[in-house]
Amino acid sequence: MAGFHCYHPHPIVVGGTLELSSTESHHLVAVLRARTGAVVTLFDGSGRSWEGTLQQADKRNATVAIVSENEPQKPSYELGLAQALPKGKLMESIVRRAVEIGVTQIYPLLTERTEIQGDAESFKKKEQRWHLAAIEACKQSGNYLLPTVNPIQAIEDFLSSHRMGPRVFGMVGSLEPQACYLKQALAKHEQRPEGGFCLIGPEGDFTPEEYKQAYAKGFAAIRLSDPVLRSETAAIYALSILNNALKENYAVA
């Protein structure tokens, strides 16, 4: 999306002037080369956004005069992603693409076949990087609804607190024989879902016991495609087809 976009998770008042954080100031002035008088869109992550004018083009302490507030963005439905952690920096890429699609919740998971190890401190640093990646994706895409990137947790802990029901359609990308395509599963759903959740396994797939636990919580086994997809591809593919199915449901409601 064209223009300058800045994240400011603090009170924003029309008619006032605010100072951007050093990070946002540097990105706006030093990286994007915005100059005094430039129109800047600020958002707080809740879906609200404001139009302002850059008053002081300082790469450390940029200031913006707030001119007006835009109509807030509101999600038609909740869209969640529970993702087994992939190797390397692939999770950061998944977060960025998921934000562009419109995900509202992201749950990074540890599974039996996850090849990621670390302690609480290293996990915290990863979570902070993913949060920053989500902010950057919001700025790039113009999606002002910043999703919650939840702390890393074991899949058992995630499933213990998430049971799918008639109002939320949960799908797990499955390689098991009983998996069906999304359209078939939705046709069997009790009622038009008001939200959706994608559960995606690691490169080595979920174990039979993990599949069993997911099915017990109401996740439907969904075959994503005939070729076997890599974990990061499966995540974005699953979110895309579920998001499109939910949009179609709301269009005919």
C-alpha positions in Angstrom: 0.0 0.0 0.0 1.4 3.4 -1.0 2.1 6.1 1.6 3.8 6.3 5.0 2.5 4.1 7.8 3.6 4.2 11.4 2.7 2.1 14.5 1.9 4.1 17.6 0.3 1.9 20.4 -0.5 4.9 22.6 -3.4 7.4 22.8 -3.8 9.4 19.6 -5.9 12.6 19.6 -7.1 14.5 16.6 -5.7 18.1 16.8 -2.8 17.0 18.9 0.9 16.4 18.1 2.7 13.3 19.0 6.3 12.1 19.0 7.1 8.8 17.3 9.3 6.2 18.9 13.0 6.2 17.9 12.4 3.0 15.8 9.4 4.5 13.9 11.2 7.8 13.5 14.2 6.1 12.0 12.2 4.0 9.6 10.0 6.9 8.5 12.7 9.5 8.0 16.0 7.6 7.4 14.6 4.5 5.6 11.5 5.8 3.8 12.9 9.3 3.5 9.7 11.1 4.5 10.1 14.9 4.7 8.3 17.7 6.5 4.8 18.0 5.3 4.4 14.4 4.3 1.1 12.7 5.0 1.5 9.9 7.5 -1.1 7.3 8.5 -0.7 6.1 12.1 -2.4 3.1 13.6 -2.5 1.6 17.1 -3.0 -2.1 16.2 -6.7 -2.2 17.2 -8.0 -1.4 13.7 -8.1 2.4 14.4 -6.0 4.7 12.2 -5.4 8.4 11.9 -4.1 10.8 9.2 -1.4 13.3 10.1 1.2 15.6 8.8 4.9 15.2 9.5 6.0 18.3 11.4 9.6 17.4 12.3 11.5 15.1 10.1 14.0 13.9 12.7 15.2 10.3 12.4 15.3 10.1 16.2 12.3 12.1 17.3 9.9 12.7 14.5 6.7 14.5 15.3 3.3 14.2 13.6 0.3 16.6 13.8 -2.9 14.6 13.9 -5.5 15.9 11.4 -8.3 13.3 11.3 -9.4 9.8 12.3 -10.3 7.2 9.7 -13.2 4.7 9.8 -11.9 1.8 12.0 -11.2 -1.6 10.5 -13.2 -4.4 12.0 -12.7 -8.1 11.3 -15.8 -9.9 10.0 -14.6 -13.0 11.8 -11.7 -14.3 13.8 -9.0 -16.2 11.9 -6.3 -18.1 13.9 -3.1 -20.0 13.1 -1.5 -22.5 15.3 1.8 -23.3 13.8 4.4 -26.0 14.7 7.7 -24.1 14.8 9.7 -24.6 11.6 13.5 -24.5 11.4 15.5 -21.2 10.9 13.7 -18.0 10.3 10.7 -19.4 8.5 8.3 -18.6 11.3 9.0 -14.9 10.7 8.0 -15.2 7.1 4.9 -17.1 8.1 3.9 -14.4 10.5 4.3 -11.7 7.8 2.2 -13.6 5.2 -0.4 -14.5 7.8 -0.8 -10.8 8.7 -1.4 -9.9 5.1 -4.1 -12.5 4.9 -5.8 -11.1 8.0 -5.1 -13.5 10.8 -6.1 -12.3 14.3 -4.3 -14.8 16.5 -1.0 -16.7 16.0 0.1 -19.6 18.3 3.7 -20.9 17.8 3.7 -24.6 18.9 6.2 -27.1 20.1 5.4 -30.7 18.9 7.1 -34.0 19.4 8.7 -33.7 15.9 9.6 -30.0 16.2 13.3 -29.5 15.7 13.6 -26.2 17.6 15.2 -26.1 21.0 15.8 -23.3 23.4 15.3 -21.8 26.8 12.8 -19.2 28.0 15.1 -16.3 27.1 15.8 -17.5 23.6 12.0 -18.1 23.1 11.3 -14.6 24.3 13.6 -13.1 21.8 11.9 -15.1 19.0 8.5 -13.9 20.1 9.7 -10.3 20.1 11.0 -10.7 16.5 7.7 -12.2 15.4 5.8 -9.3 17.0 8.0 -6.8 15.1 7.5 -8.8 11.9 3.7 -8.5 12.4 4.0 -4.7 12.9 6.0 -4.4 9.7 3.5 -6.5 7.8 0.7 -4.3 9.0 2.5 -1.2 7.8 3.3 -2.8 4.4 -0.2 -4.2 3.8 -2.4 -1.5 5.3 -3.9 -4.0 7.7 -4.3 -2.0 10.9 -5.5 -5.0 13.0 -2.3 -6.2 14.6 -2.7 -9.9 15.5 -1.7 -11.3 18.9 1.5 -13.4 18.6 1.1 -15.7 21.6 4.0 -17.2 23.6 5.5 -20.4 22.4 3.8 -23.4 24.0 3.4 -27.2 23.7 0.7 -28.4 21.4 -0.9 -30.2 24.4 -1.2 -26.9 26.3 -2.7 -25.3 23.2 -5.3 -28.0 22.7 -6.2 -28.2 26.3 -7.6 -24.6 26.0 -9.0 -24.7 22.5 -12.0 -26.7 21.6 -13.7 -26.1 18.3 -17.5 -25.8 18.1 -20.3 -25.0 15.7 -19.4 -21.3 15.6 -15.6 -21.8 14.9 -14.4 -24.2 12.3 -11.1 -25.8 13.1 -9.0 -27.5 10.5 -5.7 -29.4 10.8 -3.7 -29.9 7.7 -3.6 -33.7 7.6 -1.8 -36.4 5.6 -3.9 -39.1 7.2 -6.1 -41.3 4.9 -9.4 -40.0 6.4 -8.6 -36.3 5.5 -11.0 -34.7 3.1 -11.0 -31.4 1.2 -12.2 -28.2 2.9 -15.4 -27.8 0.9 -16.5 -31.3 1.9 -15.8 -30.7 5.6 -17.6 -27.3 5.7 -20.7 -29.0 4.1 -20.9 -31.2 7.1 -20.4 -28.4 9.7 -23.3 -27.8 12.0 -23.9 -24.2 11.1 -22.2 -21.3 9.3 -19.0 -20.7 11.2 -18.2 -17.3 12.6 -14.5 -17.9 12.7 -11.8 -20.3 11.7 -8.6 -21.9 13.0 -5.8 -23.6 11.1 -3.5 -26.1 12.9 -0.3 -26.8 10.9 2.3 -29.5 11.8 6.1 -29.6 11.5 8.0 -30.9 8.5 8.0 -34.4 10.1 4.2 -34.1 10.5 2.1 -34.6 13.6 2.4 -37.9 15.5 -0.7 -40.2 15.5 -1.3 -39.2 19.1 -1.2 -35.4 18.3 -3.7 -36.0 15.4 -5.9 -37.9 17.8 -5.8 -35.0 20.4 -6.6 -32.4 17.7 -9.6 -34.4 16.4 -10.9 -34.8 19.9 -10.9 -31.0 20.2 -13.0 -30.6 17.1 -10.4 -30.0 14.4 -11.3 -31.5 11.1 -8.7 -33.4 9.1 -8.2 -31.4 5.9 -6.2 -32.5 2.8 -4.7 -29.3 1.5 -3.4 -30.6 -1.9 -2.3 -33.8 -3.6 1.4 -32.9 -3.5 2.8 -32.8 0.0 3.4 -29.2 1.1 6.3 -27.9 3.2 5.2 -26.6 6.6 5.5 -22.9 5.7 3.6 -23.4 2.4 0.9 -25.4 4.1 0.3 -22.6 6.6 -0.3 -19.9 4.0 -2.3 -22.2 1.8 -4.5 -23.3 4.6 -5.1 -19.7 5.8 -5.9 -18.6 2.3 -8.5 -21.3 1.5 -10.2 -21.0 4.9 -10.2 -17.2 4.7 -11.8 -17.4 1.3 -14.4 -19.9 2.5 -15.3 -17.7 5.4 -15.7 -14.7 3.2 -18.0 -16.6 0.9 -20.1 -17.7 3.9 -20.5 -14.1 5.0 -21.3 -12.9 1.5 -24.3 -15.2 1.3 -25.4 -14.8 4.9 
